Amino acid sequence: MSLRIDKLLANMGYGTRKEVKKLLKSGVVKVDDVIVKDPKMQVNPDEQVVTVWGEEVQYKEFIYLMMNKPPGVISATEDVVQETVIDLLEEEDKIFAPFPVGRLDKDTEGLLLLTTDGQLAHQLLSPKKHVPKTYFAVIDGEVTEADVAAFRQGIVLDDGYKTKPAELVILKSGIRSDVEVTITEGKFHQVKRMFQAVGKRVVYLKRIQMGPLSLDESLALGEYRELTDEEVALLKSFQQT
């Protein structure tokens, strides 16, 4: 895979194309130990060594991050008032300009994928793909087998929309119930509205899985890590229709 040196450096966060051109002119960029000043020069980062100020550039075509999103933070790239998931990233990751794949409600915790791979994001979010998303929830009220059956049939929400069938698993039933629920679509506040429709209230919600990707439980709230090559391959090969 070859690409222009200015595009490679811009992708890796060394500035805009204009800023990268200035960088090249200053003579601090080398390819295989030879100074390069031509922004149009084609390089193959898999086979050639690119350095800036003597530091080797580790080229990544895309970045993939798994975050354990904390409550109180919105799933957006920027907001003038509220803290976003991007604000939680280290500067070295912000420079890639990743974006969240889908959204979690402000008060919802858990698995959020951030990437620069638009094709993968589209694949995971496409309504045609029916990618399952699993949540752990604490419910105010006793969740029963009747609720399990109702979720399996699809729930009619407050606006008249009938959801696609959902899987509801009761972990603990009582005045407060612990459940896991898996849905294959992403309507606004969907899980909360589904329980509201059966006369119950969600008091805590955490996403624990998206497609084949499970939340790394070793991540504290607000922490994140890069996906492993195996996890990326799993996501890319995942097909559900």
ChimeraX attribute file (.defattr): number of C-alpha atoms within 10 A of each C-alpha:
attribute: neighborCount
match mode: 1-to-1
recipient: residues
	/A:1	8
	/A:2	13
	/A:3	13
	/A:4	15
	/A:5	26
	/A:6	26
	/A:7	18
	/A:8	24
	/A:9	24
	/A:10	19
	/A:11	19
	/A:12	20
	/A:13	16
	/A:14	17
	/A:15	17
	/A:16	14
	/A:17	17
	/A:18	11
	/A:19	14
	/A:20	21
	/A:21	19
	/A:22	14
	/A:23	20
	/A:24	20
	/A:25	15
	/A:26	12
	/A:27	14
	/A:28	15
	/A:29	24
	/A:30	19
	/A:31	18
	/A:32	11
	/A:33	12
	/A:34	12
	/A:35	17
	/A:36	19
	/A:37	19
	/A:38	13
	/A:39	20
	/A:40	13
	/A:41	14
	/A:42	15
	/A:43	18
	/A:44	16
	/A:45	19
	/A:46	12
	/A:47	10
	/A:48	12
	/A:49	17
	/A:50	26
	/A:51	18
	/A:52	17
	/A:53	10
	/A:54	11
	/A:55	11
	/A:56	13
	/A:57	15
	/A:58	11
	/A:59	15
	/A:60	13
	/A:61	11
	/A:62	13
	/A:63	16
	/A:64	20
	/A:65	20
	/A:66	23
	/A:67	27
	/A:68	25
	/A:69	29
	/A:70	21
	/A:71	17
	/A:72	15
	/A:73	21
	/A:74	22
	/A:75	22
	/A:76	18
	/A:77	15
	/A:78	14
	/A:79	12
	/A:80	6
	/A:81	6
	/A:82	13
	/A:83	17
	/A:84	19
	/A:85	23
	/A:86	22
	/A:87	16
	/A:88	17
	/A:89	18
	/A:90	10
	/A:91	11
	/A:92	9
	/A:93	16
	/A:94	14
	/A:95	15
	/A:96	19
	/A:97	15
	/A:98	21
	/A:99	22
	/A:100	20
	/A:101	20
	/A:102	15
	/A:103	14
	/A:104	25
	/A:105	14
	/A:106	16
	/A:107	15
	/A:108	22
	/A:109	24
	/A:110	27
	/A:111	28
	/A:112	23
	/A:113	24
	/A:114	25
	/A:115	20
	/A:116	18
	/A:117	15
	/A:118	13
	/A:119	9
	/A:120	15
	/A:121	19
	/A:122	13
	/A:123	17
	/A:124	23
	/A:125	16
	/A:126	12
	/A:127	13
	/A:128	12
	/A:129	16
	/A:130	19
	/A:131	22
	/A:132	19
	/A:133	21
	/A:134	21
	/A:135	23
	/A:136	20
	/A:137	23
	/A:138	20
	/A:139	23
	/A:140	18
	/A:141	17
	/A:142	16
	/A:143	25
	/A:144	15
	/A:145	11
	/A:146	10
	/A:147	19
	/A:148	16
	/A:149	15
	/A:150	18
	/A:151	23
	/A:152	15
	/A:153	15
	/A:154	17
	/A:155	23
	/A:156	17
	/A:157	17
	/A:158	11
	/A:159	7
	/A:160	8
	/A:161	11
	/A:162	13
	/A:163	20
	/A:164	15
	/A:165	17
	/A:166	24
	/A:167	18
	/A:168	22
	/A:169	17
	/A:170	17
	/A:171	13
	/A:172	14
	/A:173	15
	/A:174	12
	/A:175	10
	/A:176	16
	/A:177	19
	/A:178	20
	/A:179	18
	/A:180	18
	/A:181	19
	/A:182	22
	/A:183	23
	/A:184	23
	/A:185	20
	/A:186	18
	/A:187	11
	/A:188	11
	/A:189	11
	/A:190	15
	/A:191	20
	/A:192	18
	/A:193	20
	/A:194	24
	/A:195	20
	/A:196	14
	/A:197	14
	/A:198	16
	/A:199	13
	/A:200	16
	/A:201	19
	/A:202	19
	/A:203	14
	/A:204	16
	/A:205	22
	/A:206	22
	/A:207	23
	/A:208	21
	/A:209	19
	/A:210	21
	/A:211	17
	/A:212	15
	/A:213	18
	/A:214	16
	/A:215	18
	/A:216	17
	/A:217	11
	/A:218	9
	/A:219	16
	/A:220	13
	/A:221	15
	/A:222	16
	/A:223	14
	/A:224	22
	/A:225	13
	/A:226	16
	/A:227	19
	/A:228	12
	/A:229	9
	/A:230	9
	/A:231	15
	/A:232	17
	/A:233	11
	/A:234	14
	/A:235	17
	/A:236	15
	/A:237	10
	/A:238	15
	/A:239	14
	/A:240	12
	/A:241	8
